[in-house]
């Protein structure tokens, strides 16, 4: 009986794939307090460029995985301006991705949802700010 229950759960998991909520442990942009959860996103430095909506075919690079008030989102930019994000497909769809992480006062692009992966300062001078994306 236990084997049948295990097989039923396993087959349900394979048949009904769900979007896996993922976060970066230690991301200081996300703070949980007694009042609730607050999330910071990076500020745009300098003049904002033209908006590339998540629904438009204008985005050719890696998707930025950004924690927002709505949860984990895939965005065309790290700043998560309105219209540039869509619901995360992490765990369901393989795409080039970068993870936006805050450590202290430094915003970073990380290769994986792990602060121990290759991370670079988003606002460093080139070439030190060139990110390492990965299909995941």
C-alpha positions in Angstrom: 0.0 0.0 0.0 2.9 2.4 0.8 4.4 1.7 -2.6 1.2 2.5 -4.4 0.9 5.8 -2.5 4.5 6.7 -3.3 4.0 5.9 -7.0 0.8 7.9 -7.1 2.5 11.0 -5.6 5.5 10.5 -8.0 3.3 10.2 -11.1 1.2 13.3 -10.0 4.4 15.3 -9.7 5.6 14.3 -13.2 2.2 14.9 -14.8 1.5 18.3 -13.1 4.7 20.3 -13.1 4.4 23.4 -11.1 6.5 26.5 -11.2 9.1 26.1 -8.5 9.4 29.1 -6.2 13.1 29.8 -5.9 14.9 32.5 -3.9 18.5 33.4 -3.1 19.3 32.6 0.5 20.8 35.6 2.1 19.4 38.1 -0.4 19.3 41.3 1.7 16.8 42.9 -0.6 14.1 40.8 1.0 13.3 41.5 4.7 10.6 39.7 6.7 9.5 41.5 9.9 6.5 41.3 12.2 4.8 43.9 10.0 5.2 41.7 6.9 7.6 41.3 4.0 9.4 44.2 2.3 11.3 43.9 -0.9 13.8 46.3 -2.4 14.7 46.5 -6.1 17.8 48.2 -7.5 17.5 51.9 -8.3 18.2 53.1 -11.8 21.5 55.0 -11.9 21.5 57.8 -14.5 18.8 58.1 -17.1 16.4 55.3 -17.7 16.5 53.7 -21.1 13.6 52.7 -23.3 11.3 50.2 -21.6 11.4 46.6 -23.0 8.1 45.0 -22.0 8.2 41.4 -20.9 5.4 40.6 -23.4 7.3 42.2 -26.4 9.9 40.3 -28.5 12.5 43.1 -27.9 14.5 41.2 -25.2 17.4 39.1 -26.5 19.5 38.6 -23.3 19.3 36.7 -20.1 16.2 37.1 -18.0 16.7 38.9 -14.7 15.3 36.9 -11.8 14.1 39.6 -9.3 12.3 39.3 -6.0 9.4 41.7 -6.0 6.4 42.3 -3.8 4.5 39.9 -6.1 7.2 37.2 -5.6 9.9 36.0 -7.9 9.6 37.5 -11.4 11.4 37.2 -14.7 12.3 40.7 -15.9 13.9 42.2 -19.0 15.9 44.4 -16.7 17.2 44.3 -13.1 15.1 47.3 -12.0 11.7 45.6 -12.4 9.9 48.6 -13.7 6.2 48.1 -14.4 5.6 46.1 -17.5 9.1 44.7 -17.7 8.3 41.6 -15.6 6.3 38.4 -16.0 5.6 35.5 -13.6 8.6 33.2 -13.1 8.9 30.0 -15.2 11.9 28.8 -13.2 11.8 25.0 -12.9 9.4 24.7 -15.9 11.2 26.4 -18.8 14.9 26.5 -19.5 16.1 30.1 -20.2 19.3 32.1 -19.8 18.9 33.7 -16.3 20.7 36.1 -14.0 19.8 36.4 -10.3 19.5 39.9 -8.8 20.9 39.9 -5.3 21.7 42.5 -2.7 24.6 42.0 -0.3 25.1 44.9 2.1 24.7 48.0 -0.1 25.9 46.2 -3.3 23.6 45.0 -6.0 24.9 41.9 -7.8 24.2 39.8 -10.8 24.6 36.1 -9.8 24.9 33.2 -12.2 22.7 30.9 -10.0 20.3 31.4 -7.1 23.3 31.0 -4.8 25.5 33.8 -3.4 28.4 31.4 -3.7 28.1 31.2 -7.5 29.8 33.7 -9.8 28.4 37.1 -8.8 29.5 40.6 -10.0 28.7 44.1 -8.9 26.0 45.5 -11.2 27.3 49.0 -10.9 31.1 48.4 -11.2 33.0 49.8 -14.1 33.3 47.5 -17.2 34.6 44.9 -17.6 34.3 44.1 -13.9 30.5 44.2 -14.2 30.1 41.7 -17.0 27.6 39.1 -15.7 27.8 35.3 -16.0 24.4 34.0 -17.1 23.4 30.3 -17.3 20.6 28.4 -18.9 18.6 27.0 -16.1 
